[in-house]
Amino acid sequence: MLLLTTAVFWCAGNGLYRSVSNKTHTYRSLSNCFQNAWAIFLGLSVPQQPTSSSFRVFFFLYVCFCFGISTVFQAFLVSYLVEPMYEKKLETLEDLLNSDVVYGCHPLLSVVQETVEYSEAVTFYEQKTLKEDCNDHLKCVERMIIKRDIATLSSPFLATYVAREMGIVDVGKIVCSLDENLYSIGFIVLFKKGNPLLDRFNILMRHYLEAGFLEMHWTELQHRASLTGGRIFREAGGEDFFAFSISHLMPAFVVLLVGTVLSSVVFVGELIVNCLCRRRIKKKSQVKRVRVLY
């Protein structure tokens, strides 16, 4: 696009409809056309604007194009620097089967998978080659959060609690699950047949759930885990994280100071050389005048 714009600028400046005025002389050489096109692309101003109407229309369209491209590029660059992109999420069992992620299988869960009639899970368990024993389920969940090289069958509440206890602030960006639920597990309380407390217990449990006590206790449990994880996070990562201050920008200021000093020295040197050249020219002119007089 930049080369094409340079060619159009040069053709417009040297075409049949070029202006006779000297105002458009900057667009009559390829080097000047390339410099103008590059300046517009970087968001800088050009030394001279075109005069013809058709040239101005193309010039305006190119300015709009460069403005859009620079805006999109800056938006993507800032978003990438602030929050780097994550890997593609594994959404199905087929994605997990074709990936290089290790599957951590627990012996008890393996027995459950073999007894439950779920064809996709059975196929996945038979065809998955990267498998490791996951006897300590909590260690596997911690490895999944830290190294991100293993996947295991776990409850989302347990994974969230472990992540909170490890000091993870945004759990949704670290722990992810498949879009489909593989198994549904329910907990029951057994009473002896004919127990008079059964109806009363059912009523109390229904009132307990309707009042939102379960969500309240789960929130408190996450909060306690976050407090514990925050303390561990500060103790473990105290040396890796620091407060960004002006002292960390000292190299940039040093480079700026050195560049300013060098540019000042070069400017003073140019002034001295200019003065010496002028004196030499004056002396030569005086010598010529003296020779002419004699």
LINJOGI-V472369 format. One record per residue. N is the residue number from 1. SS is DSSP state (A for helix, B for strand, O for the rest). BURIAL is + if it has 16 or more other C-alpha atoms within 10 Angstrom, else -. Layout:
((N SS BURIAL) (N SS BURIAL))
This chain:
((1 O -) (2 A -) (3 A -) (4 A -) (5 A +) (6 A +) (7 A +) (8 A +) (9 A +) (10 A +) (11 A +) (12 A +) (13 A +) (14 A +) (15 O -) (16 O -) (17 O -) (18 O +) (19 O +) (20 O -) (21 O -) (22 A -) (23 A -) (24 A +) (25 A +) (26 A +) (27 A +) (28 O +) (29 O -) (30 A +) (31 A -) (32 A +) (33 A +) (34 A +) (35 A -) (36 A +) (37 A +) (38 A +) (39 A -) (40 A +) (41 A +) (42 O -) (43 O -) (44 O -) (45 O -) (46 O -) (47 O -) (48 O -) (49 O -) (50 O +) (51 O -) (52 O -) (53 A -) (54 A -) (55 A +) (56 A -) (57 A -) (58 A +) (59 A +) (60 A -) (61 A -) (62 A +) (63 A +) (64 A -) (65 A -) (66 A +) (67 A +) (68 A -) (69 A -) (70 A -) (71 A -) (72 A -) (73 A -) (74 A -) (75 A -) (76 A -) (77 A -) (78 A -) (79 A -) (80 A -) (81 A -) (82 A -) (83 O -) (84 O -) (85 O -) (86 O -) (87 O -) (88 O -) (89 O -) (90 O +) (91 O -) (92 O -) (93 A +) (94 A -) (95 A -) (96 A +) (97 A +) (98 A -) (99 O -) (100 O -) (101 O +) (102 B +) (103 B +) (104 B +) (105 B +) (106 O +) (107 A -) (108 A -) (109 A -) (110 A -) (111 A -) (112 A -) (113 A +) (114 A -) (115 A -) (116 O -) (117 O -) (118 O -) (119 A -) (120 A -) (121 A +) (122 A -) (123 A -) (124 A -) (125 A +) (126 A -) (127 A -) (128 O +) (129 O -) (130 O -) (131 B -) (132 B -) (133 B -) (134 O +) (135 O -) (136 O -) (137 A +) (138 A -) (139 A -) (140 A +) (141 A +) (142 A +) (143 A -) (144 A +) (145 A +) (146 A -) (147 O -) (148 O -) (149 O -) (150 B +) (151 B +) (152 B +) (153 O +) (154 O -) (155 O -) (156 A -) (157 A -) (158 A -) (159 A +) (160 A +) (161 A +) (162 A +) (163 A +) (164 A +) (165 A +) (166 O +) (167 O +) (168 O +) (169 O -) (170 O -) (171 A +) (172 A -) (173 A -) (174 O -) (175 O +) (176 O +) (177 O +) (178 O -) (179 O -) (180 O -) (181 O -) (182 O -) (183 O -) (184 O -) (185 O -) (186 O -) (187 O -) (188 O -) (189 O -) (190 O -) (191 O -) (192 O -) (193 O -) (194 O -) (195 O -) (196 O -) (197 A -) (198 A -) (199 A -) (200 A -) (201 A -) (202 A -) (203 A -) (204 A -) (205 A -) (206 A -) (207 A -) (208 A -) (209 A -) (210 A -) (211 O -) (212 O -) (213 A -) (214 A -) (215 A -) (216 A -) (217 A -) (218 A -) (219 A -) (220 A -) (221 A -) (222 A +) (223 A -) (224 A -) (225 A +) (226 A +) (227 A -) (228 A -) (229 A +) (230 A +) (231 A -) (232 A -) (233 A +) (234 A -) (235 A -) (236 A -) (237 O -) (238 O -) (239 O -) (240 O -) (241 O -) (242 O -) (243 O -) (244 O -) (245 O -) (246 A -) (247 A -) (248 A -) (249 A -) (250 A -) (251 A -) (252 A -) (253 A -) (254 A -) (255 A -) (256 A -) (257 A -) (258 A -) (259 A -) (260 A -) (261 A -) (262 A -) (263 A -) (264 A -) (265 A -) (266 A -) (267 A -) (268 A -) (269 A -) (270 A -) (271 A -) (272 A -) (273 A -) (274 A -) (275 A -) (276 A -) (277 A -) (278 A -) (279 A -) (280 A -) (281 A -) (282 A -) (283 A -) (284 A -) (285 A -) (286 A -) (287 A -) (288 A -) (289 A -) (290 A -) (291 A -) (292 A -) (293 A -) (294 O -))
